[in-house]
Every structure is written in structure tokens, then in C-alpha cells.
């Protein structure tokens, strides 16, 4: 009997059936009434309540539905801190094939996820989708992944492999080329995360390269600490050596955690570009945020990962900004994405805590406090497309339009749509047609 089913709580079933919690919206049921509701016998219900039998996931879901509670409430609360993904799924009254059907993946792929914590590389939103299919929060699902025995073993083994690779390559003299693709440790890492060998090598080249830079700085300080004739400078160098050693050790121990997090959350290059655009629109995660207009960000907003992006709508205008997790993802993995996708735009780092937009493309709607922004690439495209004497009109929604002046990039709001006859003459091309940028 698997632990997920053994975590069934007979006393909880009895308490909810008899409404011992005195919930106003429910009434007590007899064992026979509950049996009829779930297609069982009275003897089976009593066997469940007495601990002589354990219901399967389907029956647990049926019992919970009949009692008007989540299947979770029929489980032992004291065991939840140790549940793996399989335990969480069974506690929600689901079989593996139920989740497979919702996700539309093969049983083999799902089995690898549940037993080994391997997220399919071609499904960048897989954890969000899996959490929705099982009916739990993404954070809870990731915590359950961390408890999976195979994931714990992988983390320990990856830590060993990283140390071995660092000893072999970081301290080696000569130009930096990264680990060899035929290195057995790199091959094992690729297999551990279910990723292509070439990609794994590029990831490790970047991670070990960062570590090598710290090591090189430590060596320079060590030379001064050993040979500097000025005692004050020598003392400072000795302190720097200690700090460098601490930073090197910290960087080494952080690599396994970074690898685990990146392989769970890595996005394709096109989605990474959208995250960069959101970051560049509002890089400072404090104070009043800027919300980017979705239709100027991308035509297909479904590719935006829910855990990295927040969304809201105002007057049918869909808006996006990076979530706290999204901001951390961009700042932590920008260099790694640059190593994997050299041709992509990289985020502009904040300068002394000021907004990089400097007010460019920022506006508000009438009677609204939320500050909106046109994503920088779209705004720059408008500037290149438009002659300095022309004004662009952008539709935000059926009620709101923007007029964009390329020379100053000032943004104003037009409330209520105007007909062509009502538009100012400066908004027309020479042929008399209104000049509208639309969403492209």
C-alpha cells in the first residue's frame, strides 16, 4: 500500500459525515446515505471509518464531493509536510492517468516528473499546468518535488559532480574553454536533468566560468598578501583573500541549487525576450510598478509563464508586469540566458535605483492611478517608423486611444473613439487616410 493512500484519515471521514465540525452549510449523513451518494455499500463506508479498508483515489474524490470538502481534508494533516508529488496527487483524489489526460502528455513523461522531478524541456509552463491539473498551488508542488527521494539524491550527486568539475577546470591554467563535451561528469549531469548534452555543457561553461573569475580575483589578492611591501596594503589584501575564499565556496555550493531552479523554470528564447521587455519597462521592484500594455508586448500573451508574470485588466486593456519570482528569475539567470542565446536582447541593469524608462512611454488612464507603459522595443519601433512630423494613434481599447509624438515621445489619452472627420489633420497621411499603428 502506497503512503499516499495510507495517509487517509478514517476519523476525518467520520467527522465530516456526521458534521462534527457543525458547519452551517452541511448536515450530518448516515453511513447508508453516504454510501448511496458514492456508489458504495454501508459496510464499505464503515470499513473506511474504522480503518479496515482504505479508499482508492477515485473513491476519495467521490467521498469528498459528497461531503462538500476538498479531498485534502480526508487525509492526515500531520503527514502533509512529507508528501511527495505522488502523495499530493493521491491526496487530491487523482490517479496518475487522470493528470496525464488533463496535461495531454505520455504516461512516461509524467512518470519521470513524478518520480524523478524532471520537467519536460518543451513545456516551459509545465509546473503551472501540473499544479492546475492536480489542484494545488505551484509553490506546494515544487515543495513536494523537493521531497521526492530521486530529487534529493540528484541534488547530492550534482553537488559532487560540480566539485569534481571545478577541481578539473576552474583552476586549470590557460584560456577558458569550459568543460569538455566528452567529460563523463557533464554527460551524467545532462542525463540527471534530462537535457541535451550540448546545452548542459554550455550551462556548465557559464557557471564554472563565473566561478573561475572569482578564483582569479582571489589569486591576485593572494599575490599582494604574500609579496606586498606596504603593510597596510598587505593587510587589506589578506582580508580580501579571506573574503574571496568565502565567495568562492559560496558560489560553488550555489551552483547545484541554480541548476535545479533553472531546469525547472527555463524559458525559450522568445519568452525570455518578453521577460526582458517587462524588466526594461520597470526594473525597480519597489515603489509604484509600471504595467506594460499586453497588445504592445506580444500578439500571443499565452506564452507568458503565470508564475513569472502578473496580469490585470483595466477597461478591457490587458496589462502585465514581472512578478517577484519573475524579477528574481531575470536578475539571477540573465547571464545564463546570454550564454545559451547570444543573439537575444539582455536586460539593462538598473542605474542607481532609477527607472530606466525615465518616463518614456509612461501614461495613465483617466480616473485611474495605475501607471501604464508601452514596452521599450515597441516604442522604439514607433520612433523608427514615424517621421518626426507625424503623430501615431494607437488603439488601447474601444474606448481609449493613445497619440504618440515621436519627437518627444509624449503620450496622451483620447477618451471616446472619434470618427475620421473629427480627427486632427495632423493625424492623416497625404492620401487622407488616418495613420494608425494598430497593434503591430
C-alpha positions in Angstrom: 0.0 0.0 0.0 1.4 3.3 -1.0 1.9 6.0 1.6 -0.4 8.5 -0.2 -3.3 6.1 0.3 -2.2 5.1 3.8 -2.4 8.8 4.8 -6.1 8.5 4.5 -7.7 9.6 7.8 -10.6 7.4 8.9 -11.6 9.7 11.8 -11.7 12.7 9.4 -14.2 10.9 7.2 -16.4 10.0 10.1 -16.2 13.6 11.5 -17.2 15.1 8.1 -20.0 12.6 7.6 -21.5 13.3 11.0 -20.8 17.0 10.6 -19.0 17.1 14.0 -17.5 20.4 12.9 -21.0 21.9 12.9 -20.7 23.5 9.5 -23.8 25.6 8.9 -23.8 24.8 5.2 -23.8 21.0 5.7 -25.9 18.5 7.6 -25.0 15.1 9.0 -25.3 12.0 6.8 -25.8 8.4 7.8 -23.3 5.8 6.5 -26.0 4.5 4.3 -26.8 7.9 2.8 -23.1 8.5 2.1 -22.7 5.0 0.5 -25.6 5.7 -1.9 -24.0 9.1 -2.8 -20.7 7.5 -3.8 -21.9 4.2 -5.2 -20.6 2.1 -2.3 -22.2 -0.1 0.4 -22.8 0.9 4.0 -20.3 -1.8 5.1 -17.6 -0.2 2.9 -18.2 3.2 4.4 -18.0 1.8 7.9 -14.8 -0.1 6.9 -13.3 3.1 5.8 -14.2 4.8 9.0 -12.8 2.0 11.1 -9.6 1.8 9.2 -10.1 -1.7 7.9 -10.1 -0.5 4.3 -8.5 2.4 2.5 -10.4 4.0 -0.4 -8.6 4.5 -3.7 -8.1 8.0 -5.2 -11.3 7.9 -7.2 -13.4 6.9 -4.2 -11.7 9.5 -2.0 -12.7 12.2 -4.6 -16.2 10.9 -4.6 -16.4 10.9 -0.8 -15.1 14.4 -0.6 -17.5 15.6 -3.3 -20.5 14.1 -1.4 -19.3 15.7 1.9 -18.7 19.0 0.3 -15.0 19.2 1.2 -11.7 19.0 -0.6 -10.1 15.5 -0.7 -7.3 17.1 1.3 -9.5 17.2 4.4 -9.8 13.4 4.4 -6.0 13.0 4.8 -3.8 13.0 7.9 -2.7 16.6 8.4 0.4 15.6 10.3 1.9 13.8 7.3 1.5 16.6 4.7 5.0 18.1 5.4 6.5 14.9 4.0 4.3 14.4 0.9 6.0 13.9 -2.5 4.3 14.8 -5.8 2.7 11.4 -5.9 1.3 11.8 -2.4 -0.1 15.2 -3.2 -1.8 13.9 -6.3 -3.4 11.0 -4.5 -4.4 13.2 -1.6 -6.3 15.3 -4.2 -8.2 12.1 -5.2 -6.5 11.8 -8.5 -4.8 8.9 -10.3 -1.7 9.4 -12.5 -3.8 8.7 -15.6 -6.2 11.5 -14.6 -3.4 14.0 -14.6 -1.9 12.6 -17.8 -5.2 13.1 -19.5 -5.5 16.7 -18.5 -1.9 17.6 -19.4 -2.1 15.7 -22.7 1.3 14.0 -22.2 2.5 10.5 -22.3 2.5 8.4 -19.1 6.3 8.0 -19.4 6.9 11.8 -19.3 4.6 12.2 -16.3 6.1 9.3 -14.5 9.6 10.9 -14.9 8.3 14.1 -13.5 6.6 12.4 -10.5 9.4 10.0 -9.6 12.5 12.0 -10.7 11.4 15.6 -10.7 12.3 16.0 -14.4 10.3 18.8 -16.1 9.9 18.3 -19.9 12.0 20.8 -21.7 9.4 21.5 -24.4 6.8 22.5 -21.9 8.1 25.7 -20.2 4.8 26.2 -18.3 4.7 22.6 -17.2 4.8 23.2 -13.5 1.9 25.7 -13.7 -0.1 23.3 -15.8 0.6 20.3 -13.5 -0.3 22.4 -10.4 -3.6 23.3 -12.1 -4.3 19.8 -13.1 -3.7 18.4 -9.6 -5.5 21.4 -8.0 -2.7 22.8 -5.8 -0.5 25.9 -5.8 2.7 25.8 -7.8 4.7 26.5 -4.7 3.2 23.5 -2.9 4.0 21.3 -6.0 7.6 22.5 -6.0 8.0 21.7 -2.3 6.6 18.3 -2.9 9.2 17.8 -5.7 12.0 18.7 -3.3 10.8 15.8 -1.0 11.0 13.3 -3.8 13.8 10.8 -3.0 15.2 10.8 -6.5 15.4 14.7 -6.4 17.2 14.6 -3.1 19.7 12.0 -4.4 20.2 14.1 -7.6 21.0 17.2 -5.7 23.6 15.4 -3.6 25.1 13.8 -6.7 25.1 17.1 -8.6 26.9 18.8 -5.8 29.6 16.1 -6.0 29.9 16.4 -9.8 30.2 20.2 -9.6 33.0 20.0 -7.2 34.8 17.5 -9.4 34.3 19.7 -12.5 35.5 22.8 -10.6 38.7 21.0 -9.5 39.4 19.9 -13.0 38.6 23.0 -14.9 38.4 26.2 -12.8 41.9 26.1 -11.5 43.4 25.0 -14.8 45.8 27.4 -16.4 45.4 28.8 -20.0 42.5 30.2 -22.0 39.0 29.3 -20.7 37.1 26.9 -22.9 34.8 25.3 -20.3 34.4 21.5 -19.6 34.9 19.1 -22.4 31.7 17.7 -24.0 33.1 14.2 -23.6 33.6 14.6 -19.9 31.7 11.8 -18.1 30.6 14.3 -15.3 29.0 16.6 -17.9 27.3 13.6 -19.5 26.0 12.4 -16.2 24.7 15.9 -15.5 22.8 16.0 -18.8 21.2 12.7 -18.0 20.3 13.8 -14.5 18.2 16.7 -15.8 17.0 15.1 -19.0 18.6 17.8 -21.1 20.8 17.7 -24.3 24.5 17.3 -23.8 25.4 20.4 -25.8 23.1 22.5 -23.8 24.3 21.1 -20.5 27.9 21.8 -21.5 27.1 25.5 -22.3 25.3 25.8 -18.9 28.3 24.4 -17.1 30.7 26.5 -19.1 28.9 29.6 -17.9 28.5 28.5 -14.3 32.2 27.4 -14.0 33.3 30.5 -15.8 31.7 32.7 -13.1 33.5 30.6 -10.5 36.8 30.9 -12.4 36.6 34.7 -12.3 36.2 34.6 -8.5 39.1 32.2 -8.3 41.3 34.5 -10.4 40.4 37.6 -8.3 41.4 35.6 -5.2 44.8 34.7 -6.7 45.6 38.3 -7.5 44.8 39.3 -3.9 46.9 36.3 -2.6 49.9 37.6 -4.5 49.6 41.0 -2.8 49.0 39.3 0.5 52.2 37.3 0.1 54.5 39.9 -1.5 53.2 43.4 -1.0 55.9 45.5 0.8 53.4 48.1 2.1 52.0 46.6 5.3 48.6 48.4 5.1 48.0 47.2 1.6 49.2 43.8 2.5 46.7 43.7 5.4 43.9 44.7 3.1 44.9 42.1 0.6 44.9 39.4 3.3 41.3 40.4 4.2 40.4 40.3 0.6 41.8 36.8 0.3 39.5 35.6 3.1 36.5 37.2 1.5 37.4 35.7 -1.9 37.7 32.3 -0.4 34.2 32.7 1.2 32.7 34.0 -2.0 34.3 31.1 -4.0 32.9 28.5 -1.6 29.5 30.1 -1.6 29.5 30.3 -5.4 30.4 26.6 -5.6 27.7 25.5 -3.3 25.1 27.6 -5.0 25.6 26.0 -8.5 23.5 22.8 -7.7 20.6 24.9 -6.5 20.9 27.2 -9.5 20.9 24.2 -11.9 17.8 22.8 -10.2 15.9 26.1 -10.3 16.9 26.9 -13.9 15.9 23.5 -15.3 12.5 23.8 -13.7 11.8 27.3 -14.9 13.9 27.8 -18.1 12.0 29.6 -20.9 12.6 29.5 -24.6 14.4 32.5 -26.2 11.2 34.2 -27.4 9.6 34.2 -24.0 12.9 35.3 -22.4 12.8 38.3 -24.7 9.3 39.2 -23.4 10.6 38.9 -19.8 13.4 41.2 -20.7 11.0 43.7 -22.2 8.9 43.7 -19.0 12.1 44.1 -16.9 13.3 47.0 -19.0 9.9 48.7 -18.7 10.1 48.7 -14.9 13.3 47.4 -13.5 13.0 48.6 -9.9 10.8 46.2 -7.8 9.9 48.8 -5.2 7.6 51.7 -5.3 4.7 52.0 -7.7 5.1 49.5 -10.5 4.6 50.1 -14.2 2.2 47.8 -16.1 3.0 47.1 -19.7 0.2 47.1 -22.3 -0.1 43.5 -23.4 -1.1 44.1 -27.0 2.1 46.1 -27.5 4.2 43.4 -25.8 3.2 40.3 -27.9 0.4 39.1 -30.1 0.3 35.8 -28.2 0.2 36.5 -24.4 -0.5 32.8 -23.6 3.3 32.2 -23.8 3.9 34.3 -20.7 4.5 32.0 -17.7 2.0 32.7 -15.0 4.5 32.3 -12.1 6.8 34.9 -13.6 4.3 37.4 -14.7 1.4 39.2 -13.0 -1.7 40.2 -15.0 -4.6 42.5 -14.6 -7.2 44.2 -16.9 -8.5 47.8 -16.9 -11.3 48.7 -19.3 -10.5 45.7 -21.5 -6.8 46.6 -21.6 -4.8 43.6 -20.5 -1.7 44.6 -18.6 1.4 42.7 -17.5 4.4 43.1 -15.2 7.0 40.8 -13.8 6.1 39.1 -10.6 8.6 38.9 -7.7 9.6 35.5 -8.9 9.9 36.9 -12.5 12.1 39.7 -11.4 14.4 37.3 -9.5 14.5 35.0 -12.5 15.6 37.7 -14.9 18.3 39.0 -12.5 19.6 35.6 -11.5 19.7 34.0 -14.9 20.4 36.8 -17.4 24.0 35.7 -17.9 23.0 32.1 -18.4 20.4 33.0 -21.0 23.0 35.1 -22.7 25.3 32.1 -22.9 22.5 29.9 -24.3 21.0 32.5 -26.6 23.8 35.0 -27.6 21.6 36.8 -30.2 18.8 37.8 -27.7 18.5 41.2 -26.0 19.7 41.2 -22.5 18.2 43.3 -19.6 19.5 46.7 -19.0 20.7 46.8 -15.4 19.2 49.5 -13.1 21.3 52.6 -12.6 21.4 53.9 -9.1 17.9 52.7 -8.4 16.2 54.9 -11.0 13.7 53.7 -13.6 15.4 53.1 -16.9 12.3 54.3 -18.8 12.8 57.8 -17.4 9.1 58.4 -18.1 9.3 57.3 -21.8 6.0 55.8 -22.9 4.5 56.1 -19.4 0.9 57.3 -19.1 -2.2 56.8 -17.0 -5.9 56.4 -18.0 -8.5 59.0 -16.9 -9.6 58.5 -13.2 -7.0 55.6 -12.8 -4.0 55.6 -10.6 -2.2 52.7 -12.3 0.7 53.8 -14.3 1.0 52.1 -17.8 3.9 51.9 -20.1 4.5 51.0 -23.7 7.2 48.3 -23.8 10.6 49.8 -25.0 11.0 47.7 -28.2 7.6 48.7 -29.4 8.1 52.3 -28.6 11.5 52.3 -30.3 9.9 50.7 -33.3 7.3 53.5 -33.5 10.1 56.1 -33.4 11.9 54.5 -36.3 8.8 54.1 -38.4 7.4 57.6 -37.9 8.7 60.8 -39.4 9.4 63.4 -36.8 6.4 65.5 -38.1 3.8 62.6 -37.8 1.7 61.6 -34.8 0.8 58.0 -34.3 -2.6 56.9 -33.0 -2.7 53.6 -31.1 -5.9 51.8 -30.0 -5.8 50.6 -26.5 -9.5 49.5 -26.3 -12.8 50.5 -27.9 -12.9 53.5 -25.5 -9.2 54.6 -25.3 -6.6 55.7 -27.8 -3.1 57.0 -27.5 -1.5 59.7 -29.5 2.3 59.2 -29.7 4.5 62.1 -30.7 7.9 60.7 -31.9 9.9 63.8 -31.3 9.1 64.0 -27.6 7.5 60.5 -27.1 4.7 62.2 -25.2 1.6 60.1 -24.7 -1.9 61.5 -24.3 -5.2 59.7 -23.9 -8.3 60.2 -26.2 -11.5 59.3 -24.4 -14.3 58.0 -26.6 -13.5 57.0 -30.2 -13.5 59.7 -32.8 -14.6 59.4 -36.3 -12.2 60.2 -39.2 -13.9 63.5 -39.7 -13.2 64.5 -36.1 -9.5 63.6 -36.0 -7.0 66.5 -36.3 -5.5 67.0 -39.7 -2.0 66.1 -38.4 -3.2 62.5 -37.9 -3.7 61.9 -41.6 -1.4 60.8 -44.3 -1.2 62.7 -47.6 -3.7 60.4 -49.1 -6.2 61.4 -46.5 -6.4 58.1 -44.6 -5.9 58.0 -40.8 -2.5 56.9 -39.7 -2.9 54.2 -37.1 -0.2 51.9 -35.8 -2.8 49.4 -34.5 -1.2 46.6 -32.6 1.7 46.0 -35.0 
